[in-house]
């Protein structure tokens, strides 16, 4: 997947504004189960929020590893909440299309 442009990241952040975090990162940190949960959520929604309840000082490194493991892109990191995006591989089933 090509990298997101700044305009695309801005559009994704605005779309994610009203979303509730689906995945919470707690005491155990990033586990295989958490990565699988993120994969399932991205498959269903394309755009999700991930909230850091713990490991807040490592959030940048952790969200990059999650992004790499799930083949998604980080659209934004605001406070302790990260926004991840991965388009549906089937173009007919995509929910998000960019205006630019």
N, CA, C and O of each residue as an XYZ file, in Angstrom:
400
protein
N       0.850     -1.168      0.000
C       0.000      0.000      0.000
C       0.900      1.237      0.000
O       1.815      1.333      0.818
N       0.653      2.170     -0.897
C       1.471      3.385     -0.922
C       1.226      4.227      0.325
O       0.148      4.172      0.916
N       2.236      5.010      0.723
C       2.061      5.835      1.924
C       0.930      6.851      1.745
O       0.648      7.301      0.635
N       0.305      7.194      2.842
C      -0.781      8.173      2.814
C      -0.211      9.575      2.672
O       0.818      9.899      3.265
N      -0.877     10.397      1.892
C      -0.476     11.797      1.797
C      -0.985     12.529      3.032
O      -1.818     12.002      3.770
N      -0.494     13.719      3.254
C      -0.940     14.478      4.424
C      -2.424     14.823      4.315
O      -3.124     14.869      5.327
N      -2.908     15.067      3.095
C      -4.333     15.349      2.907
C      -5.183     14.120      3.228
O      -6.257     14.240      3.816
N      -4.700     12.946      2.842
C      -5.427     11.713      3.141
C      -5.437     11.436      4.647
O      -6.464     11.037      5.197
N      -4.295     11.648      5.315
C      -4.259     11.462      6.764
C      -5.216     12.425      7.459
O      -5.890     12.053      8.419
N      -5.273     13.652      6.977
C      -6.181     14.648      7.561
C      -7.636     14.213      7.382
O      -8.441     14.336      8.305
N      -7.969     13.710      6.210
C      -9.332     13.234      5.948
C      -9.683     12.042      6.838
O     -10.797     11.956      7.356
N      -8.737     11.128      7.012
C      -8.969      9.964      7.876
C      -9.145     10.378      9.334
O      -9.992      9.828     10.039
N      -8.351     11.345      9.789
C      -8.498     11.825     11.172
C      -9.872     12.452     11.380
O     -10.480     12.288     12.438
N     -10.359     13.164     10.377
C     -11.694     13.761     10.527
C     -12.777     12.688     10.521
O     -13.771     12.815     11.236
N     -12.604     11.637      9.730
C     -13.574     10.538      9.715
C     -13.539      9.755     11.037
O     -14.558      9.223     11.476
N     -12.373      9.693     11.655
C     -12.219      8.918     12.884
C     -12.641      9.693     14.124
O     -12.729      9.121     15.210
N     -12.900     10.970     13.979
C     -13.190     11.811     15.142
C     -14.314     11.239     16.018
O     -14.200     11.223     17.244
N     -15.373     10.780     15.402
C     -16.528     10.296     16.155
C     -16.420      8.829     16.571
O     -17.281      8.330     17.296
N     -15.373      8.132     16.122
C     -15.231      6.710     16.435
C     -14.812      6.488     17.884
O     -14.120      7.310     18.484
N     -15.243      5.372     18.422
C     -14.854      4.939     19.766
C     -13.696      3.960     19.606
O     -13.725      3.134     18.694
N     -12.672      4.026     20.467
C     -11.574      3.056     20.361
C     -12.084      1.615     20.458
O     -12.804      1.259     21.390
N     -11.699      0.804     19.486
C     -12.139     -0.587     19.430
C     -11.164     -1.491     20.181
O     -11.573     -2.455     20.827
N      -9.878     -1.173     20.091
C      -8.847     -1.997     20.698
C      -8.172     -1.190     21.804
O      -7.811     -0.030     21.606
N      -8.005     -1.817     22.970
C      -7.344     -1.180     24.111
C      -6.057     -1.929     24.409
O      -6.049     -3.158     24.486
N      -4.968     -1.186     24.577
C      -3.687     -1.791     24.921
C      -3.487     -1.620     26.407
O      -3.394     -0.503     26.914
N      -3.422     -2.758     27.108
C      -3.324     -2.749     28.559
C      -1.976     -3.211     29.056
O      -0.950     -3.000     28.410
N      -1.993     -3.846     30.212
C      -0.768     -4.246     30.897
C       0.078     -5.233     30.094
O       1.306     -5.191     30.172
N      -0.550     -6.109     29.333
C       0.199     -7.125     28.588
C       0.910     -6.560     27.365
O       1.797     -7.207     26.807
N       0.526     -5.358     26.947
C       1.169     -4.748     25.787
C       0.693     -5.371     24.491
O      -0.463     -5.777     24.371
N       1.586     -5.443     23.529
C       1.253     -5.983     22.209
C       1.489     -7.483     22.215
O       2.620     -7.946     22.363
N       0.420     -8.230     22.054
C       0.487     -9.689     21.997
C      -0.054    -10.153     20.655
O      -0.592     -9.356     19.886
N       0.087    -11.440     20.374
C      -0.467    -11.990     19.136
C      -1.982    -11.839     19.100
O      -2.561    -11.580     18.046
N      -2.615    -12.001     20.247
C      -4.069    -11.859     20.334
C      -4.486    -10.428     20.013
O      -5.479    -10.210     19.319
N      -3.734     -9.457     20.514
C      -4.042     -8.056     20.239
C      -3.884     -7.759     18.756
O      -4.728     -7.083     18.168
N      -2.822     -8.251     18.150
C      -2.596     -8.028     16.715
C      -3.730     -8.657     15.906
O      -4.194     -8.073     14.926
N      -4.176     -9.844     16.315
C      -5.296    -10.494     15.620
C      -6.578     -9.687     15.783
O      -7.371     -9.592     14.847
N      -6.789     -9.106     16.955
C      -7.964     -8.251     17.175
C      -7.921     -7.021     16.277
O      -8.938     -6.617     15.714
N      -6.750     -6.436     16.150
C      -6.587     -5.273     15.270
C      -6.854     -5.680     13.819
O      -7.517     -4.952     13.080
N      -6.341     -6.836     13.414
C      -6.585     -7.337     12.049
C      -8.074     -7.502     11.776
O      -8.573     -7.075     10.735
N      -8.778     -8.121     12.712
C     -10.216     -8.336     12.534
C     -10.971     -7.013     12.482
O     -11.886     -6.847     11.675
N     -10.592     -6.081     13.333
C     -11.262     -4.782     13.352
C     -11.012     -4.014     12.048
O     -11.923     -3.383     11.513
N      -9.783     -4.070     11.544
C      -9.480     -3.395     10.282
C     -10.221     -4.041      9.115
O     -10.665     -3.355      8.194
N     -10.347     -5.350      9.161
C     -11.072     -6.063      8.109
C     -12.543     -5.645      8.083
O     -13.147     -5.522      7.018
N     -13.097     -5.433      9.256
C     -14.514     -5.074      9.351
C     -14.770     -3.594      9.112
O     -15.798     -3.232      8.538
N     -13.855     -2.732      9.543
C     -14.145     -1.291      9.544
C     -13.232     -0.435      8.680
O     -13.620      0.677      8.322
N     -12.049     -0.894      8.332
C     -11.028     -0.162      7.582
C     -10.341      0.936      8.393
O      -9.139      1.150      8.235
N     -11.070      1.628      9.248
C     -10.524      2.734     10.033
C     -10.896      2.502     11.491
O     -12.074      2.405     11.833
N      -9.874      2.413     12.352
C     -10.146      2.130     13.768
C      -9.282      3.018     14.663
O      -8.288      3.605     14.235
N      -9.705      3.087     15.917
C      -8.913      3.755     16.941
C      -8.388      2.700     17.910
O      -9.086      1.746     18.253
N      -7.144      2.893     18.342
C      -6.503      2.028     19.325
C      -6.093      2.913     20.487
O      -5.388      3.904     20.296
N      -6.531      2.565     21.692
C      -6.235      3.392     22.866
C      -5.200      2.714     23.756
O      -5.260      1.509     24.002
N      -4.261      3.505     24.228
C      -3.229      3.030     25.146
C      -3.654      3.333     26.571
O      -3.668      4.492     26.986
N      -4.002      2.292     27.324
C      -4.275      2.446     28.755
C      -2.979      2.316     29.551
O      -2.821      2.945     30.597
N      -2.056      1.502     29.051
C      -0.731      1.321     29.642
C       0.300      1.453     28.532
O      -0.055      1.574     27.359
N       1.569      1.431     28.898
C       2.675      1.554     27.930
C       2.600      2.871     27.155
O       2.966      2.927     25.982
N       2.136      3.901     27.798
C       1.956      5.193     27.122
C       3.281      5.803     26.689
O       3.337      6.522     25.691
N       4.351      5.520     27.433
C       5.648      6.078     27.064
C       6.263      5.378     25.852
O       7.210      5.899     25.262
N       5.747      4.217     25.471
C       6.251      3.458     24.326
C       5.255      3.453     23.168
O       5.401      2.661     22.237
N       4.261      4.312     23.211
C       3.162      4.206     22.249
C       3.606      4.345     20.796
O       3.068      3.656     19.929
N       4.563      5.207     20.509
C       4.992      5.400     19.122
C       5.618      4.114     18.566
O       5.304      3.697     17.452
N       6.488      3.503     19.336
C       7.143      2.267     18.909
C       6.115      1.137     18.781
O       6.137      0.381     17.810
N       5.220      1.029     19.761
C       4.225     -0.044     19.742
C       3.258      0.099     18.575
O       2.932     -0.891     17.919
N       2.794      1.319     18.306
C       1.825      1.483     17.215
C       2.494      1.234     15.861
O       1.847      0.752     14.931
N       3.784      1.560     15.747
C       4.504      1.250     14.509
C       4.630     -0.260     14.316
O       4.509     -0.756     13.195
N       4.874     -0.996     15.410
C       4.978     -2.453     15.294
C       3.624     -3.074     14.969
O       3.555     -4.032     14.199
N       2.553     -2.546     15.543
C       1.209     -3.031     15.232
C       0.880     -2.743     13.770
O       0.333     -3.592     13.067
N       1.214     -1.555     13.329
C       0.962     -1.162     11.944
C       1.699     -2.081     10.974
O       1.141     -2.499      9.960
N       2.930     -2.387     11.284
C       3.721     -3.272     10.431
C       3.152     -4.691     10.431
O       3.071     -5.333      9.383
N       2.761     -5.173     11.601
C       2.236     -6.538     11.718
C       0.893     -6.709     11.020
O       0.575     -7.798     10.543
N       0.104     -5.643     10.958
C      -1.229     -5.732     10.356
C      -1.282     -5.161      8.945
O      -2.346     -5.128      8.327
N      -0.141     -4.712      8.433
C      -0.069     -4.117      7.097
C      -1.040     -2.935      6.972
O      -1.728     -2.778      5.963
N      -1.072     -2.119      8.016
C      -1.931     -0.932      8.016
C      -1.057      0.302      8.120
O       0.164      0.208      8.243
N      -1.698      1.465      8.069
C      -0.962      2.717      8.177
C      -1.515      3.543      9.321
O      -2.712      3.519      9.608
N      -0.625      4.270      9.966
C      -1.015      5.153     11.057
C      -1.478      6.470     10.448
O      -0.700      7.182      9.813
N      -2.756      6.783     10.649
C      -3.308      8.038     10.128
C      -3.093      9.174     11.108
O      -3.090     10.340     10.714
N      -2.913      8.848     12.384
C      -2.680      9.874     13.383
C      -2.464      9.276     14.752
O      -2.859      8.144     15.033
N      -1.830     10.063     15.595
C      -1.619      9.678     16.979
C      -1.915     10.918     17.804
O      -1.129     11.865     17.831
N      -3.050     10.898     18.472
C      -3.512     12.054     19.233
C      -3.623     11.630     20.687
O      -4.461     10.800     21.040
N      -2.774     12.202     21.526
C      -2.766     11.818     22.931
C      -2.391     10.360     23.061
O      -1.327      9.948     22.601
N      -3.243      9.584     23.675
C      -3.009      8.152     23.859
C      -3.873      7.311     22.932
O      -4.124      6.138     23.209
N      -4.325      7.899     21.841
C      -5.176      7.200     20.882
C      -4.534      7.264     19.494
O      -4.185      8.337     19.000
N      -4.388      6.092     18.882
C      -3.838      6.007     17.532
C      -4.958      5.664     16.560
O      -5.900      4.953     16.909
N      -4.849      6.174     15.345
C      -5.820      5.899     14.289
C      -5.123      5.068     13.223
O      -4.123      5.498     12.648
N      -5.650      3.879     12.961
C      -5.086      2.982     11.966
C      -6.040      2.835     10.791
O      -7.259      2.836     10.956
N      -5.461      2.707      9.597
C      -6.254      2.574      8.374
C      -5.654      1.480      7.502
O      -4.440      1.409      7.311
N      -6.531      0.630      6.979
C      -6.149     -0.360      5.973
C      -7.342     -0.553      5.054
O      -8.393     -1.012      5.500
N      -7.201     -0.212      3.776
C      -8.340     -0.379      2.862
C      -8.656     -1.854      2.637
O      -7.778     -2.713      2.711
N      -9.914     -2.124      2.363
C     -10.340     -3.481      2.047
C      -9.675     -3.884      0.735
O      -9.659     -3.092     -0.207
N      -9.125     -5.096      0.649
C      -8.465     -5.506     -0.595
C      -9.413     -5.584     -1.789
O      -8.974     -5.472     -2.934
N     -10.688     -5.771     -1.538
C     -11.684     -5.801     -2.607
C     -12.198     -4.380     -2.845
O     -12.879     -3.832     -1.978
N     -11.896     -3.768     -3.991
C     -12.317     -2.385     -4.238
C     -13.833     -2.175     -4.154
O     -14.284     -1.073     -3.841
N     -14.617     -3.214     -4.427
C     -16.078     -3.077     -4.368
C     -16.595     -2.977     -2.930
O     -17.684     -2.454     -2.694
N     -15.820     -3.474     -1.984
C     -16.256     -3.478     -0.585
C     -15.657     -2.349      0.235
O     -15.891     -2.280      1.442
N     -14.897     -1.472     -0.380
C     -14.267     -0.378      0.356
C     -15.303      0.617      0.838
O     -16.203      1.014      0.098
N     -15.155      1.014      2.099
C     -16.091      1.960      2.716
C     -15.573      3.381      2.625
O     -16.357      4.329      2.656
N     -14.263      3.542      2.512
C     -13.668      4.870      2.521
C     -13.027      5.139      1.163
O     -12.197      4.369      0.681
N     -13.430      6.236      0.573
C     -12.799      6.729     -0.647
C     -12.344      8.146     -0.387
O     -13.028      8.921      0.282
N     -11.194      8.476     -0.918
C     -10.637      9.800     -0.678
C     -11.157     10.803     -1.701
O     -11.341     10.482     -2.875
N     -11.388     12.015     -1.232
C     -11.931     13.043     -2.112
C     -10.858     13.616     -3.028
O     -11.172     14.187     -4.072
N      -9.593     13.467     -2.644
C      -8.516     14.026     -3.472
C      -7.691     12.938     -4.085
O      -6.740     13.220     -4.814
